[in-house]
Amino acid sequence: MTNPLRFNEALLIANRAFKPLQCIAWTQEINSELNLTVVDRANTRTLGHKRIPCSTYSDPKKLAAVIQQTRQELTRQGFNLAPWNMPD
């Protein structure tokens, strides 16, 4: 059985998943959602945004699926991302 991810772990995973682009991540204490915004390297243009509920970001498989979906969307938009795999 996989242990649930803590918020800080999810942040680190998301940050590494979109290289060479930048991922800005934060949470709202009110609803505990993880907000991810992917921006260009110059931090001048937003390329994507996701709001991920705690039940998703705390589950490694669900978080990996959301990250993979977002990476695919960015690739379809023409952005080249570094290879990435969900850490064990």
C-alpha positions, 0 to 999 in steps of 0.5 A: 500500500502506498503512503499518502503524500504530504503537501510539501512532498506534492509541491516538490514533485510538481516543481520537478515535473515541468522542467525546464518550465517553472511550476508555481504551487501554493495552497489555500488553507480554506479548502486545502487545494493544491494550485499549480501554475506552469509559467515560461522560464522568464515567468512572464506568461502562464501556460497552464493552471490546475486546482487539485483537491487534497484527496488527489494530491495526497494520493501518489497515483492520482497526483501522477495522473494529473501531472501526466495529463498537464504535461501532455497538454503542454506538449500539445501546445508545443512545449518541450519538457524534460523526461519525468517519472513519478518518484517512488 
